[in-house]
């Protein structure tokens, strides 16, 4: 799984001490299938990209390859279309 980058600038370490801090990581993959720019919505351009990935005309992106198989199935394209339609 890919995670969003998290930068911490408020940590200070001193020699001989143990530093501990809890960090919550967020997935880099949008919760909406096909929302490759993480805008919160799926655009018609993102639907077209998903179709092109299915057809092998574009490199597969993790935002469409929901099952992490390395390819895009017609079922995954349908999920992207449903996201675009708000279903």
C-alpha beads as a LAMMPS data file, in Angstrom:
LAMMPS data file: protein, C-alpha beads

87 atoms
86 bonds

1 atom types
1 bond types

-500.0 500.0 xlo xhi
-500.0 500.0 ylo yhi
-500.0 500.0 zlo zhi

Masses

1 110.0

Atoms # bond

1 1 1 0.000 0.000 0.000
2 1 1 1.185 3.493 -0.739
3 1 1 0.939 6.237 1.867
4 1 1 0.887 9.994 1.658
5 1 1 4.109 11.716 2.679
6 1 1 4.183 12.985 6.257
7 1 1 6.806 15.546 7.291
8 1 1 7.539 16.224 10.943
9 1 1 9.511 19.307 11.902
10 1 1 8.755 19.510 15.612
11 1 1 10.871 16.535 16.735
12 1 1 14.135 17.095 18.570
13 1 1 16.516 14.269 19.437
14 1 1 19.279 14.385 22.037
15 1 1 22.228 11.983 22.096
16 1 1 21.626 9.046 24.413
17 1 1 17.831 9.402 24.578
18 1 1 15.067 7.381 22.963
19 1 1 12.649 9.340 20.821
20 1 1 9.097 8.067 20.442
21 1 1 6.169 9.582 18.601
22 1 1 2.936 8.191 17.174
23 1 1 2.342 9.000 13.519
24 1 1 -0.910 8.360 11.654
25 1 1 -0.393 7.629 7.969
26 1 1 -3.074 8.178 5.356
27 1 1 -3.428 6.085 2.263
28 1 1 -2.237 7.727 -0.945
29 1 1 -5.083 6.064 -2.744
30 1 1 -8.280 8.035 -2.898
31 1 1 -11.380 6.497 -1.354
32 1 1 -13.159 7.033 -4.691
33 1 1 -12.100 4.676 -7.469
34 1 1 -10.657 6.723 -10.323
35 1 1 -10.040 9.907 -8.331
36 1 1 -6.386 9.940 -9.371
37 1 1 -5.782 13.582 -8.449
38 1 1 -7.376 13.127 -4.981
39 1 1 -9.718 16.065 -5.601
40 1 1 -12.672 14.274 -4.016
41 1 1 -14.495 13.920 -7.333
42 1 1 -14.025 11.820 -10.451
43 1 1 -13.936 13.804 -13.686
44 1 1 -14.811 12.666 -17.188
45 1 1 -11.080 12.876 -17.996
46 1 1 -10.382 10.390 -15.188
47 1 1 -13.093 8.083 -16.590
48 1 1 -11.407 8.284 -20.007
49 1 1 -8.035 7.508 -18.387
50 1 1 -9.524 4.437 -16.709
51 1 1 -10.898 3.241 -20.049
52 1 1 -7.500 3.803 -21.675
53 1 1 -5.847 1.794 -18.879
54 1 1 -8.306 -1.043 -19.517
55 1 1 -7.542 -0.908 -23.252
56 1 1 -3.794 -0.922 -22.577
57 1 1 -3.308 2.551 -24.056
58 1 1 -2.150 4.086 -20.778
59 1 1 0.004 2.894 -17.877
60 1 1 -2.067 1.404 -15.064
61 1 1 -2.429 3.715 -12.050
62 1 1 -3.135 2.544 -8.492
63 1 1 -6.178 4.838 -8.255
64 1 1 -7.949 2.658 -10.851
65 1 1 -6.289 -0.728 -10.185
66 1 1 -8.414 -1.313 -7.091
67 1 1 -7.414 -4.956 -6.594
68 1 1 -3.672 -4.227 -7.145
69 1 1 -3.492 -6.840 -9.901
70 1 1 -1.330 -4.718 -12.191
71 1 1 -4.099 -4.410 -14.756
72 1 1 -7.489 -2.710 -15.000
73 1 1 -10.560 -4.906 -15.402
74 1 1 -13.904 -3.892 -16.851
75 1 1 -15.331 -4.158 -13.311
76 1 1 -12.800 -1.565 -12.118
77 1 1 -13.724 0.726 -15.026
78 1 1 -17.383 0.343 -14.006
79 1 1 -16.485 1.395 -10.435
80 1 1 -14.773 4.514 -11.809
81 1 1 -17.846 5.310 -13.917
82 1 1 -20.068 4.824 -10.867
83 1 1 -17.867 7.206 -8.880
84 1 1 -18.192 9.762 -11.687
85 1 1 -21.994 9.348 -11.616
86 1 1 -22.086 9.597 -7.818
87 1 1 -23.335 6.047 -7.367

Bonds

1 1 1 2
2 1 2 3
3 1 3 4
4 1 4 5
5 1 5 6
6 1 6 7
7 1 7 8
8 1 8 9
9 1 9 10
10 1 10 11
11 1 11 12
12 1 12 13
13 1 13 14
14 1 14 15
15 1 15 16
16 1 16 17
17 1 17 18
18 1 18 19
19 1 19 20
20 1 20 21
21 1 21 22
22 1 22 23
23 1 23 24
24 1 24 25
25 1 25 26
26 1 26 27
27 1 27 28
28 1 28 29
29 1 29 30
30 1 30 31
31 1 31 32
32 1 32 33
33 1 33 34
34 1 34 35
35 1 35 36
36 1 36 37
37 1 37 38
38 1 38 39
39 1 39 40
40 1 40 41
41 1 41 42
42 1 42 43
43 1 43 44
44 1 44 45
45 1 45 46
46 1 46 47
47 1 47 48
48 1 48 49
49 1 49 50
50 1 50 51
51 1 51 52
52 1 52 53
53 1 53 54
54 1 54 55
55 1 55 56
56 1 56 57
57 1 57 58
58 1 58 59
59 1 59 60
60 1 60 61
61 1 61 62
62 1 62 63
63 1 63 64
64 1 64 65
65 1 65 66
66 1 66 67
67 1 67 68
68 1 68 69
69 1 69 70
70 1 70 71
71 1 71 72
72 1 72 73
73 1 73 74
74 1 74 75
75 1 75 76
76 1 76 77
77 1 77 78
78 1 78 79
79 1 79 80
80 1 80 81
81 1 81 82
82 1 82 83
83 1 83 84
84 1 84 85
85 1 85 86
86 1 86 87
